[in-house]
Amino acid sequence: MELLAYGDRGFPVTVFPTSGGRFFEYEDRGMVGAVQPKIDRGELQLICVDSVDSESWYNQWTPPANRLHRQNAFDAYFVHELAPFIRQRTSWPQMGLTGCSFGGYHTINLALRHPGIVTYAVSMSGAFDIPRRFLDGYYNDDVYFHSPLDNVPNMRDDWFLEQFRRSYYVLAVGNRDPLFDQNVKLAHEFGAKGIPHLLDVWEGFGHDWPWWYQMAQKFFVQEMA
C-alpha cells in the first residue's frame, strides 16, 4: 500500500481518497495546499493513503462476501500496519481521519470501529449507507459493523460509548447534496448517544472539490488554530 506523508510535526491526520481515487489525489486536487500553513507551522501532518474500493465495494464481479473480505483486509491494514507506522513516525498515540465523499464514509466507519486509535474525524459529503448500496441485498454481521447508520443506533457497549464521547466527529455536507439526509440521520444518532459532533451544513450542492477545499481550511486550519 502506497502513501504520501506531509509534515514532520503536529497532529497526524490520515486522508482517504474519493471513490476511484489514489493516495496522490489530495495533493493533485489542491487539498494539501488548503492546509499547507498548518503543516508549515509544524502543527499538522497529513498521511494520504491508497484505496482498495475497486476490489471491495465497487467490485461487482465478485460475490458480496468477497467484497466484505477485502474491506476487512483494508480494516486490518489500517489497524496493524498504518496506525503503528503513524505512531512510530509522529510519536502521537492517536490520530485524526478525514475524507471526501467515499473517503468520508471510510473516515466515519473506521473512526467508529477503532475509537482507541481515532479521536477526531472530519467527513466531507460522506455517505453512510454504503453496504445497502453496494452489496446487492447481502447482509450479515460484517455488513452491520461496516454500516454506521445501523450500528450506532444499537450501540450499547459501555467501552465504545465512553471512547466515542472522548472523541469529536464532524459531518460537513451541502444542504442540496444527495447525501444530506444520511448525514442528518447520523448526526441525530450521535446526539441520541451523547456523542460529541457537529453537523456542519453548507449552502448549495457541496459535493465537489471547491466546497471540500473550504471545509478542509475550516476544520484543519481555523478550527484547530
C-alpha positions as CSV (number, residue, x, y, z in Angstrom):
1,M,0.0,0.0,0.0
2,E,1.5,3.3,-1.1
3,L,1.0,6.6,0.8
4,L,2.2,10.2,0.9
5,A,3.1,12.0,4.1
6,Y,3.4,15.7,4.6
7,G,4.9,17.5,7.6
8,D,7.2,16.2,10.3
9,R,5.5,17.6,13.4
10,G,2.0,18.2,14.7
11,F,-1.2,16.2,15.0
12,P,-1.4,13.4,12.4
13,V,-4.5,13.1,10.1
14,T,-5.0,10.2,7.7
15,V,-6.7,11.1,4.5
16,F,-8.9,8.7,2.5
17,P,-9.4,9.3,-1.2
18,T,-12.8,9.5,-3.0
19,S,-14.1,6.5,-4.9
20,G,-11.6,5.5,-7.5
21,G,-9.1,8.0,-6.1
22,R,-5.5,7.2,-5.2
23,F,-3.1,8.3,-2.5
24,F,-1.9,11.3,-4.5
25,E,-5.4,12.6,-5.2
26,Y,-5.5,15.0,-2.2
27,E,-2.3,16.8,-3.4
28,D,-3.4,16.8,-7.1
29,R,-6.7,18.4,-6.1
30,G,-5.1,21.2,-4.2
31,M,-6.3,19.9,-0.8
32,V,-2.8,19.7,0.7
33,G,-2.4,23.3,-0.3
34,A,-5.6,24.2,1.6
35,V,-3.9,23.2,4.9
36,Q,-0.3,24.0,4.0
37,P,0.1,26.9,6.5
38,K,-0.8,24.4,9.3
39,I,1.8,21.9,8.0
40,D,4.5,24.6,7.6
41,R,4.0,25.7,11.2
42,G,4.6,22.1,12.4
43,E,1.0,21.8,13.8
44,L,-0.4,19.2,11.4
45,Q,0.8,16.2,9.5
46,L,-1.2,14.5,6.6
47,I,-0.9,10.9,5.7
48,C,-2.7,10.3,2.4
49,V,-3.4,6.6,1.9
50,D,-4.4,4.5,-1.1
51,S,-7.8,2.7,-1.7
52,V,-9.0,-0.8,-2.3
53,D,-12.6,0.3,-3.1
54,S,-12.3,-1.1,-6.7
55,E,-11.5,-4.5,-5.1
56,S,-14.2,-4.3,-2.3
57,W,-17.3,-2.2,-2.6
58,Y,-17.1,-1.5,-6.3
59,N,-16.1,-5.0,-7.4
60,Q,-19.4,-6.1,-8.9
61,W,-17.6,-9.1,-10.5
62,T,-17.2,-11.0,-7.2
63,P,-19.8,-12.1,-4.6
64,P,-20.7,-9.7,-1.8
65,A,-19.0,-11.8,0.8
66,N,-15.7,-11.5,-1.1
67,R,-16.2,-7.7,-1.3
68,L,-16.5,-7.6,2.5
69,H,-13.5,-9.8,2.9
70,R,-11.4,-7.3,1.0
71,Q,-12.9,-4.4,3.1
72,N,-12.0,-6.3,6.3
73,A,-8.4,-6.7,4.9
74,F,-8.3,-2.9,4.5
75,D,-9.5,-2.5,8.1
76,A,-6.7,-4.8,9.2
77,Y,-4.2,-2.8,7.2
78,F,-5.4,0.3,9.0
79,V,-5.1,-1.2,12.4
80,H,-2.0,-3.4,12.1
81,E,0.2,-1.5,9.6
82,L,-0.9,2.1,9.1
83,A,-1.6,3.0,12.7
84,P,1.7,1.6,14.0
85,F,3.6,3.4,11.2
86,I,2.0,6.7,12.1
87,R,2.7,6.2,15.8
88,Q,6.3,5.5,15.0
89,R,6.7,8.3,12.5
90,T,4.9,11.0,14.6
91,S,5.1,9.9,18.2
92,W,1.4,10.6,18.6
93,P,-0.6,7.8,20.2
94,Q,-3.8,8.7,18.3
95,M,-4.8,10.3,15.1
96,G,-7.5,12.1,13.1
97,L,-9.2,11.0,9.9
98,T,-10.7,12.8,7.0
99,G,-12.0,12.2,3.5
100,C,-14.4,13.5,0.9
101,S,-17.4,11.5,-0.5
102,F,-16.5,7.8,-0.3
103,G,-13.5,8.9,1.8
104,G,-16.0,10.5,4.2
105,Y,-17.5,7.0,4.7
106,H,-14.2,5.4,5.5
107,T,-13.4,8.3,7.9
108,I,-16.5,7.8,10.0
109,N,-16.7,4.0,9.6
110,L,-13.1,3.4,10.7
111,A,-13.3,6.1,13.5
112,L,-16.3,4.3,15.0
113,R,-14.7,0.9,14.6
114,H,-11.5,2.0,16.2
115,P,-12.1,4.8,18.7
116,G,-9.0,3.9,20.6
117,I,-7.0,5.0,17.6
118,V,-9.0,7.8,16.2
119,T,-10.1,10.9,18.3
120,Y,-11.0,13.4,15.6
121,A,-12.9,12.6,12.3
122,V,-14.0,15.1,9.6
123,S,-16.3,13.7,6.9
124,M,-16.9,15.9,3.9
125,S,-20.0,14.9,2.0
126,G,-19.8,11.4,3.4
127,A,-22.2,8.5,2.6
128,F,-23.1,6.2,5.5
129,D,-25.4,3.7,3.9
130,I,-22.7,2.1,1.8
131,P,-23.4,-1.6,2.5
132,R,-27.0,-1.4,1.3
133,R,-25.9,0.3,-1.9
134,F,-23.1,-2.0,-2.9
135,L,-23.9,-5.5,-1.6
136,D,-27.0,-6.5,-3.6
137,G,-29.1,-7.1,-0.5
138,Y,-26.5,-9.3,1.2
139,Y,-26.4,-8.8,5.0
140,N,-24.5,-10.4,7.9
141,D,-22.6,-9.2,11.0
142,D,-19.8,-7.8,8.9
143,V,-22.2,-5.7,6.9
144,Y,-23.8,-4.4,10.2
145,F,-20.4,-3.4,11.6
146,H,-19.5,-1.5,8.4
147,S,-22.8,0.4,8.4
148,P,-22.8,3.4,10.9
149,L,-26.5,4.0,10.3
150,D,-27.2,0.5,11.5
151,N,-24.8,0.0,14.4
152,V,-24.7,3.5,16.0
153,P,-28.4,3.4,17.0
154,N,-28.0,0.0,18.6
155,M,-24.7,0.7,20.4
156,R,-24.9,-0.4,24.0
157,D,-21.2,-1.3,24.7
158,D,-20.0,1.0,27.5
159,W,-16.4,0.9,26.4
160,F,-17.2,2.0,22.9
161,L,-19.6,4.7,24.1
162,E,-17.0,6.1,26.5
163,Q,-14.4,6.2,23.8
164,F,-16.9,7.9,21.4
165,R,-17.7,10.6,24.0
166,R,-14.0,11.4,24.3
167,S,-13.7,12.0,20.5
168,Y,-15.2,14.5,18.1
169,Y,-16.9,13.9,14.8
170,V,-17.7,16.4,12.1
171,L,-20.2,15.8,9.3
172,A,-19.8,18.6,6.8
173,V,-22.3,18.5,3.9
174,G,-24.2,20.8,1.5
175,N,-27.9,21.2,2.0
176,R,-28.5,20.2,-1.6
177,D,-26.2,17.2,-1.5
178,P,-28.0,13.9,-2.3
179,L,-26.3,12.6,0.8
180,F,-27.6,15.3,3.1
181,D,-30.3,13.1,4.6
182,Q,-27.8,10.4,5.6
183,N,-25.7,13.0,7.4
184,V,-28.7,14.4,9.2
185,K,-29.7,10.8,10.3
186,L,-26.2,10.0,11.6
187,A,-26.0,13.3,13.4
188,H,-29.3,12.6,15.1
189,E,-28.0,9.2,16.3
190,F,-24.8,10.8,17.6
191,G,-26.9,13.3,19.5
192,A,-29.1,10.5,20.9
193,K,-26.0,8.7,22.3
194,G,-24.4,11.9,23.7
195,I,-21.5,11.6,21.2
196,P,-19.7,15.0,20.6
197,H,-20.3,16.0,17.0
198,L,-21.0,18.8,14.6
199,L,-23.4,18.7,11.6
200,D,-22.0,21.5,9.5
201,V,-24.4,22.4,6.7
202,W,-23.2,24.4,3.7
203,E,-25.5,26.3,1.4
204,G,-25.6,24.6,-2.0
205,F,-24.7,21.3,-3.6
206,G,-21.4,21.0,-1.7
207,H,-20.3,17.7,-3.3
208,D,-17.3,18.9,-5.1
209,W,-13.7,20.0,-4.6
210,P,-14.3,23.7,-4.3
211,W,-16.5,23.1,-1.2
212,W,-14.2,20.4,0.2
213,Y,-11.3,22.8,-0.1
214,Q,-13.1,25.3,2.1
215,M,-14.2,22.6,4.5
216,A,-10.6,21.5,4.9
217,Q,-9.5,25.0,5.7
218,K,-12.3,25.4,8.2
219,F,-11.7,22.2,10.2
220,F,-7.9,21.8,9.9
221,V,-6.7,25.4,9.8
222,Q,-9.3,27.6,11.5
223,E,-10.9,25.2,14.0
224,M,-7.5,23.7,15.0
225,A,-5.8,27.1,15.4
